[in-house]
């Protein structure tokens, strides 16, 4: 059992992260954000909101702030079934 448990462990030398030039550029841009303010995200932002559902181009965040959130997330929501 000890052999099996030890064989699955990786050391720091085994893992070598690779950053593409695109990833490096994104990291540099993200590091400049605090100089201008902040960013936030919203889940399912353009899909539904307070008192509405499915209106094209609508967003509760946009209604309040004047722009869409910097980041939006979505999930399959059982569409995969």
Backbone as a chain_set.jsonl record, in Angstrom:
{"seq": "XXXXXXXXXXXXXXXXXXXXXXXXXXXXXXXXXXXXXXXXXXXXXXXXXXXXXXXXXXXXXXXXXXXXXXXXXXXXXXXXX", "coords": {"N": [[0.822, -1.185, 0.0], [1.973, 1.223, 0.721], [3.813, 1.641, -1.328], [2.154, 2.082, -3.536], [0.841, 4.457, -2.751], [2.989, 6.298, -2.627], [3.867, 6.348, -5.254], [2.196, 7.949, -6.699], [2.665, 10.561, -6.098], [3.852, 13.774, -6.96], [6.841, 15.605, -7.373], [8.157, 18.972, -6.979], [9.982, 19.296, -8.994], [9.009, 17.669, -10.968], [6.853, 18.965, -12.085], [6.472, 21.346, -14.461], [5.563, 24.412, -15.126], [4.181, 25.969, -18.018], [4.151, 28.943, -19.731], [2.427, 30.593, -22.177], [3.039, 33.095, -24.724], [0.759, 34.597, -25.023], [-0.519, 34.17, -22.558], [1.314, 35.397, -20.859], [1.07, 38.075, -21.75], [-1.593, 38.579, -21.034], [-1.433, 38.347, -18.223], [0.256, 40.535, -17.666], [-1.409, 42.679, -18.477], [-3.551, 42.341, -16.676], [-2.294, 42.95, -14.295], [-2.102, 45.701, -14.438], [-4.613, 46.657, -13.935], [-5.417, 47.484, -11.216], [-4.47, 50.127, -11.105], [-6.348, 51.577, -12.444], [-8.796, 51.018, -11.342], [-11.104, 48.519, -10.566], [-12.076, 45.141, -11.423], [-14.974, 43.088, -11.941], [-16.929, 40.083, -11.93], [-19.875, 38.341, -13.18], [-22.277, 35.84, -12.873], [-24.051, 34.224, -15.453], [-24.891, 36.651, -16.604], [-26.073, 38.068, -19.017], [-28.32, 36.523, -19.394], [-30.547, 36.245, -17.626], [-32.334, 38.227, -15.184], [-33.322, 40.553, -12.584], [-36.66, 40.519, -12.632], [-36.772, 39.974, -15.388], [-36.166, 37.826, -18.24], [-34.224, 36.38, -20.62], [-34.133, 38.59, -22.396], [-32.687, 40.036, -25.162], [-29.389, 41.276, -25.12], [-29.67, 42.499, -22.68], [-28.838, 43.328, -19.264], [-28.507, 43.183, -15.809], [-26.325, 44.273, -14.474], [-25.336, 46.037, -16.418], [-27.494, 47.795, -16.541], [-27.305, 49.049, -14.064], [-24.61, 49.9, -13.828], [-23.851, 50.827, -16.31], [-22.326, 49.378, -18.074], [-21.297, 46.129, -19.241], [-20.332, 43.332, -17.094], [-16.827, 42.713, -16.369], [-16.102, 40.091, -16.569], [-17.799, 37.154, -17.429], [-19.565, 34.25, -16.423], [-20.75, 30.997, -17.243], [-22.804, 28.075, -17.044], [-23.676, 24.7, -17.966], [-26.237, 24.113, -17.101], [-28.002, 21.879, -17.024], [-28.488, 21.512, -19.697], [-27.062, 19.658, -21.017], [-28.355, 17.275, -20.8]], "CA": [[0.0, 0.0, 0.0], [2.869, 2.364, 0.782], [4.388, 1.812, -2.66], [1.113, 2.666, -4.381], [0.62, 5.845, -2.328], [4.145, 7.125, -2.961], [4.085, 6.423, -6.692], [1.291, 8.943, -7.286], [3.037, 11.902, -5.673], [4.769, 14.499, -7.838], [7.686, 16.604, -6.723], [8.174, 20.249, -7.691], [10.805, 19.142, -10.191], [8.231, 16.957, -11.981], [5.856, 19.865, -12.66], [7.113, 22.517, -15.063], [4.525, 25.232, -15.76], [4.528, 26.598, -19.287], [3.341, 30.13, -20.009], [2.495, 31.043, -23.564], [3.197, 34.553, -24.823], [-0.574, 35.17, -24.787], [-0.748, 34.153, -21.115], [2.176, 36.444, -20.296], [0.463, 39.376, -22.069], [-2.789, 38.715, -20.207], [-0.993, 38.625, -16.853], [0.74, 41.92, -17.607], [-2.571, 43.582, -18.533], [-4.309, 42.228, -15.433], [-1.551, 43.623, -13.228], [-2.292, 47.149, -14.545], [-5.994, 47.001, -13.586], [-5.587, 48.269, -9.988], [-4.179, 51.547, -11.314], [-7.535, 52.204, -13.04], [-9.998, 50.667, -10.594], [-11.195, 47.086, -10.316], [-12.943, 44.372, -12.325], [-15.738, 42.05, -11.277], [-17.658, 39.205, -12.828], [-21.257, 38.033, -12.835], [-22.685, 34.572, -13.464], [-25.252, 34.266, -16.318], [-25.285, 38.063, -16.641], [-27.025, 38.496, -20.041], [-29.339, 35.493, -19.604], [-31.731, 36.602, -16.85], [-32.063, 39.178, -14.103], [-34.45, 40.912, -11.727], [-37.876, 40.837, -13.381], [-36.669, 39.712, -16.822], [-35.541, 36.555, -18.6], [-34.014, 36.157, -22.044], [-34.141, 39.796, -23.22], [-31.39, 40.125, -25.839], [-28.541, 42.428, -24.83], [-29.977, 43.087, -21.38], [-27.981, 42.933, -18.157], [-28.727, 43.978, -14.596], [-25.099, 45.026, -14.208], [-25.297, 47.151, -17.371], [-28.522, 48.754, -16.133], [-26.853, 49.778, -12.877], [-23.265, 50.473, -13.97], [-23.64, 51.399, -17.629], [-21.506, 48.502, -18.896], [-21.341, 44.721, -18.851], [-19.229, 42.969, -16.202], [-15.567, 42.401, -17.037], [-16.029, 38.646, -16.734], [-19.078, 36.454, -17.286], [-19.452, 32.791, -16.381], [-21.949, 30.262, -17.613], [-22.709, 26.632, -16.919], [-24.583, 24.02, -18.887], [-27.578, 24.209, -16.544], [-28.759, 20.684, -17.405], [-28.682, 21.467, -21.149], [-26.348, 18.499, -21.519], [-29.183, 16.086, -20.68]], "C": [[0.869, 1.254, 0.0], [3.481, 2.662, -0.577], [3.394, 2.499, -3.586], [0.895, 4.137, -4.032], [1.762, 6.76, -2.719], [4.345, 7.278, -4.462], [3.235, 7.499, -7.357], [1.658, 10.375, -6.914], [4.042, 12.51, -6.645], [5.606, 15.462, -7.019], [7.638, 17.89, -7.538], [8.985, 20.157, -8.979], [10.041, 18.464, -11.325], [7.258, 17.877, -12.717], [6.561, 21.113, -13.169], [6.041, 23.35, -15.772], [5.053, 25.904, -17.031], [3.588, 27.779, -19.495], [3.529, 30.503, -21.472], [2.687, 32.547, -23.584], [1.856, 35.241, -24.588], [-0.885, 35.225, -23.293], [0.084, 35.232, -20.429], [1.584, 37.831, -20.535], [-0.773, 39.616, -21.214], [-2.418, 39.04, -18.769], [-0.497, 40.057, -16.699], [-0.413, 42.918, -17.619], [-3.364, 43.547, -17.233], [-3.611, 42.939, -14.278], [-1.684, 45.143, -13.297], [-3.68, 47.593, -14.089], [-6.1, 47.826, -12.306], [-5.278, 49.761, -10.139], [-5.403, 52.298, -11.844], [-8.806, 51.957, -12.245], [-9.996, 49.183, -10.293], [-12.104, 46.446, -11.351], [-13.769, 43.409, -11.476], [-16.506, 41.256, -12.314], [-19.059, 38.926, -12.31], [-21.664, 36.771, -13.571], [-23.99, 34.746, -14.242], [-25.77, 35.684, -16.532], [-26.291, 38.411, -17.739], [-28.187, 37.523, -20.256], [-30.633, 35.816, -18.874], [-31.336, 37.567, -15.744], [-33.308, 39.447, -13.285], [-35.625, 41.323, -12.616], [-37.789, 40.625, -14.883], [-35.941, 38.395, -17.058], [-35.43, 36.48, -20.117], [-34.079, 37.383, -22.941], [-32.756, 39.98, -23.842], [-30.65, 41.416, -25.488], [-28.765, 43.059, -23.465], [-29.064, 42.535, -20.296], [-28.303, 43.807, -16.964], [-27.504, 44.828, -14.27], [-25.018, 46.233, -15.137], [-26.325, 48.217, -17.002], [-28.055, 49.631, -14.976], [-25.56, 50.552, -13.131], [-23.0, 51.117, -15.327], [-22.776, 50.551, -18.552], [-21.657, 47.069, -18.386], [-20.215, 44.423, -17.864], [-17.982, 42.6, -16.997], [-15.455, 40.918, -17.346], [-17.415, 38.062, -16.54], [-18.801, 34.959, -17.234], [-20.804, 32.179, -16.7], [-21.736, 28.783, -17.293], [-23.747, 25.996, -17.833], [-26.015, 24.018, -18.388], [-28.504, 23.099, -16.99], [-29.074, 20.632, -18.892], [-28.038, 20.222, -21.741], [-27.209, 17.235, -21.491], [-30.032, 15.883, -21.921]], "O": [[0.532, 2.241, -0.654], [3.647, 3.828, -0.936], [3.764, 3.402, -4.336], [0.778, 4.973, -4.928], [1.521, 7.903, -3.108], [4.945, 8.261, -4.898], [3.536, 7.916, -8.475], [1.011, 11.313, -7.38], [4.97, 11.837, -7.096], [5.111, 16.065, -6.067], [7.134, 17.898, -8.661], [8.701, 20.865, -9.945], [10.368, 18.648, -12.497], [6.88, 17.593, -13.853], [7.175, 21.849, -12.395], [5.652, 23.03, -16.895], [6.202, 26.34, -17.101], [2.368, 27.625, -19.441], [4.65, 30.703, -21.938], [2.515, 33.206, -22.559], [1.807, 36.334, -24.024], [-1.448, 36.208, -22.811], [-0.398, 35.904, -19.517], [1.589, 38.671, -19.636], [-0.984, 40.724, -20.722], [-3.026, 39.919, -18.158], [-0.802, 40.717, -15.705], [-0.404, 43.891, -16.865], [-3.801, 44.587, -16.739], [-4.27, 43.471, -13.384], [-1.404, 45.82, -12.307], [-3.903, 48.785, -13.877], [-6.833, 48.815, -12.307], [-5.785, 50.573, -9.364], [-5.487, 53.519, -11.709], [-9.805, 52.64, -12.467], [-8.996, 48.645, -9.816], [-12.82, 47.141, -12.073], [-13.321, 42.966, -10.419], [-16.705, 41.711, -13.441], [-19.39, 39.23, -11.164], [-21.419, 36.647, -14.771], [-24.934, 35.354, -13.737], [-26.98, 35.887, -16.63], [-27.313, 39.018, -17.418], [-28.957, 37.684, -21.203], [-31.713, 35.674, -19.448], [-30.159, 37.706, -15.41], [-34.247, 38.651, -13.296], [-35.576, 42.363, -13.273], [-38.684, 41.073, -15.599], [-35.202, 37.911, -16.201], [-36.442, 36.514, -20.817], [-34.079, 37.229, -24.162], [-31.762, 40.07, -23.122], [-31.217, 42.507, -25.553], [-28.117, 44.049, -23.127], [-28.576, 41.409, -20.398], [-28.367, 45.031, -17.083], [-27.637, 45.973, -13.84], [-24.673, 47.33, -14.699], [-26.055, 49.411, -17.136], [-28.376, 50.819, -14.921], [-25.421, 51.702, -12.715], [-22.037, 51.869, -15.481], [-22.515, 50.945, -19.688], [-22.087, 46.834, -17.257], [-19.243, 45.175, -17.797], [-18.074, 42.218, -18.164], [-14.775, 40.536, -18.299], [-18.125, 38.426, -15.603], [-17.908, 34.461, -17.92], [-21.854, 32.774, -16.455], [-20.601, 28.306, -17.277], [-24.594, 26.685, -18.401], [-26.936, 23.928, -19.2], [-29.669, 23.348, -17.302], [-29.86, 19.784, -19.316], [-28.411, 19.777, -22.827], [-26.839, 16.227, -22.093], [-30.798, 14.922, -21.995]]}, "num_chains": 1, "name": "protein.A"}
